[in-house]
Amino acid sequence: MEPVFYVMAILGCGDLQDQCQQARIEPARYTSAAQCQAAMAQVLPRHMDLSFPTIAATCQRQGMQMARTETTKRGS
């Protein structure tokens, strides 16, 4: 089973940070959302070459995720 990890999506947005679209994915993988968010201040300056008024980032969960199903026992 593939582990769950987080990647940072670099977003290009309009002037008011509306109408954002994903422009890139940072190649680094993070083991937690908190670790990903903590890296944003260091990572965002590397993407200022994008042609958008505002550059933002968001952390996205990646990897295999298993759905949990509930089963009920039937009485005989």
Contacts in CASP RR format, 6 or more apart in sequence:
PFRMAT RR
TARGET T0000
AUTHOR 0000-0000-0000
METHOD contacts of the structure
MODEL  1
MEPVFYVMAILGCGDLQDQCQQARIEPARYTSAAQCQAAMAQVLPRHMDL
SFPTIAATCQRQGMQMARTETTKRGS
1 64 0 8 1.000
1 66 0 8 1.000
2 63 0 8 1.000
2 64 0 8 1.000
3 63 0 8 1.000
3 64 0 8 1.000
4 61 0 8 1.000
4 62 0 8 1.000
4 63 0 8 1.000
4 64 0 8 1.000
4 65 0 8 1.000
5 29 0 8 1.000
5 30 0 8 1.000
5 31 0 8 1.000
5 61 0 8 1.000
5 62 0 8 1.000
5 63 0 8 1.000
6 29 0 8 1.000
6 30 0 8 1.000
6 31 0 8 1.000
6 32 0 8 1.000
6 33 0 8 1.000
6 35 0 8 1.000
6 36 0 8 1.000
6 59 0 8 1.000
6 60 0 8 1.000
6 61 0 8 1.000
6 62 0 8 1.000
7 25 0 8 1.000
7 26 0 8 1.000
7 28 0 8 1.000
7 29 0 8 1.000
7 30 0 8 1.000
7 36 0 8 1.000
7 59 0 8 1.000
7 60 0 8 1.000
7 62 0 8 1.000
8 25 0 8 1.000
8 26 0 8 1.000
8 28 0 8 1.000
8 30 0 8 1.000
8 36 0 8 1.000
8 39 0 8 1.000
8 40 0 8 1.000
8 43 0 8 1.000
8 57 0 8 1.000
8 58 0 8 1.000
8 59 0 8 1.000
8 60 0 8 1.000
9 22 0 8 1.000
9 24 0 8 1.000
9 25 0 8 1.000
9 26 0 8 1.000
9 57 0 8 1.000
9 58 0 8 1.000
9 59 0 8 1.000
9 60 0 8 1.000
10 22 0 8 1.000
10 23 0 8 1.000
10 24 0 8 1.000
10 25 0 8 1.000
10 26 0 8 1.000
10 43 0 8 1.000
10 44 0 8 1.000
10 47 0 8 1.000
10 50 0 8 1.000
10 55 0 8 1.000
10 56 0 8 1.000
10 57 0 8 1.000
11 20 0 8 1.000
11 21 0 8 1.000
11 22 0 8 1.000
11 23 0 8 1.000
11 55 0 8 1.000
11 56 0 8 1.000
11 57 0 8 1.000
11 58 0 8 1.000
12 20 0 8 1.000
12 21 0 8 1.000
12 22 0 8 1.000
12 23 0 8 1.000
12 50 0 8 1.000
12 52 0 8 1.000
12 54 0 8 1.000
12 55 0 8 1.000
12 56 0 8 1.000
13 19 0 8 1.000
13 20 0 8 1.000
13 21 0 8 1.000
13 52 0 8 1.000
13 53 0 8 1.000
13 54 0 8 1.000
13 55 0 8 1.000
13 56 0 8 1.000
14 20 0 8 1.000
14 52 0 8 1.000
14 53 0 8 1.000
14 54 0 8 1.000
15 53 0 8 1.000
15 54 0 8 1.000
16 54 0 8 1.000
17 54 0 8 1.000
17 56 0 8 1.000
20 56 0 8 1.000
23 47 0 8 1.000
23 50 0 8 1.000
23 52 0 8 1.000
23 55 0 8 1.000
24 47 0 8 1.000
24 50 0 8 1.000
26 43 0 8 1.000
26 57 0 8 1.000
28 39 0 8 1.000
28 43 0 8 1.000
29 62 0 8 1.000
30 36 0 8 1.000
30 39 0 8 1.000
30 59 0 8 1.000
33 59 0 8 1.000
33 61 0 8 1.000
36 59 0 8 1.000
37 59 0 8 1.000
40 57 0 8 1.000
43 57 0 8 1.000
44 55 0 8 1.000
44 56 0 8 1.000
44 57 0 8 1.000
47 55 0 8 1.000
48 55 0 8 1.000
END
